[in-house]
Amino acid sequence: MNRLLLFLILSGAVLLFDLYAYQGLKVVINGFPGMTQRIIKVIFWGLTVITLLSFILYEPLSSHEKGRKVLMLIATIGVANILGKLLFVVWLLIDDAFRGMQWVWQKLNPPVKDTEGGISRNEFLAGIGAISATLPILTMTWGVVSGAHDYTVRKRRLNIANLPANFEGYKILQISDIHCGSFWNRSAVQRGVEMINAQAADAVFFTGDMVNNKASELEEWTDVFGKIQSKDGIFSVLGNHDYGDYVAWETPEAKQENLNQLVRLQRDELGWDLLINEHRMLERGGERISVIGIENWGAKGRFPKYGDLKKASDGISNDTVQLLLSHDPSHWKEQVIPEYPHIDAMFAGHTHGMQFGIEVGSLKWSPVRYFYPEWADLYKQGGQQLYVNRGFGYIGYPGRFGILPEITVFTLHRA
């Protein structure tokens, strides 16, 4: 579709939507002081302008790294505006439906006078709608200000049947989905790295999506993530965003060079052991366990299947503990369980918990669960286990509400 035509359609829809919502707003603020009414109206239409700007500026801003951060903020405000006014419009439609039924009733029956005093139904429903409209704006704002970097350390016991005695109590730390191109608070990210190092892990696993699109996003963060420490090394894999698949490259060679640069930055600048369809052996007291790392392998949508688990696990005996790093959790049930029964545990990320949901005690919910049945925390099937990390960073929406950024610490024990 022609970009100008698409812009006109979207803008027209937003304006019609807002004009309808504005009729309800006038009912709500009718009794407010004049200055307050003017301020509310300026905010209302100001949000509309920001929403339209997100349409206008999408293409010019999305082509530059710094521009994408500005676009991310503008788009967040625009989405909050649309969601808020959508809730408002729902209540207005309910009110209009009531009034429509009342009109029909009065045509069929003698008119009934309104009860004196109190608040009319349309004023009540418009008021409820106005209050509802503020919820997306408040929650999304809170998610940016408070949730984006509210790192949570989650500790899990990982029981493995054939764990060698010398690895009893071995501590593994997992982080995932850094998306360093989205960060807007450097000092907060540095505090997150300090929290990682405070866990004194024996090994660190990073399960993919270092960047949003380009390797250059990592360059200004190598000094931060290069400070992560562990006794036996930091093992990483690639996620779907690391390949540059969502960028229009001038040539295939340019895309490949971008991936080569990301590999070099992780291995040479960060000092991480990036596993590309290969494995490493961890040794303690003459006993060993294996760490297998594969490229992205997704079973859903158009996510790529670059990973080669057969190649990565070649040469590992079946009686050796096998720990798999694979970015996409859908890989677990699609290939790992049916074809690789000797893999004891898989570590994944990818979902971010959608950066939105509810986690209170045993209650855990996010809309992403309807796309990924295994979307956060520990899952078991038979003797195999999967852990889905909620992610360290964020993408798109520059915050988190309910589903906080995660640092996971596993302690290995013999089952």
Secondary structure, 3 states (H helix, E strand, C coil): CCHHHHHHHHHHHHHHHHHHHHHHHHHHCCCCCHHHHHHHHHHHHHHHHHHHHHHHCHHHHHCCHHHHHHHHHHHHHHHHHHHHHHHHHHHHHHHHHHHHHHHHHHHHCCCCCCCCCCCCHHHHHHHHHHHHHHHHHHHHHHHHHHHCCCCEEEEEEEEECCCCHHHCCCEEEEECCCCHHHCCCHHHHHHHHHHHHHCCCCEEEECCCCCCCCCHHHHCCHHHHCCCCCCCCEEECCCHHHHCCCCCCCCHHHHHHHHHHHHHHHHHHHCCEECCCEEEEEEECCEEEEEEECCCECCCCCCCECCCHHHHHCCCCCCCCEEEECCCCHHHHHHHHHHCCCCCEEEECCCHHHHECEEECCEEECHHHHCCCCCCEEEEECCEEEEECCCCCCCCCCCCECCCCEEEEEEEEEC
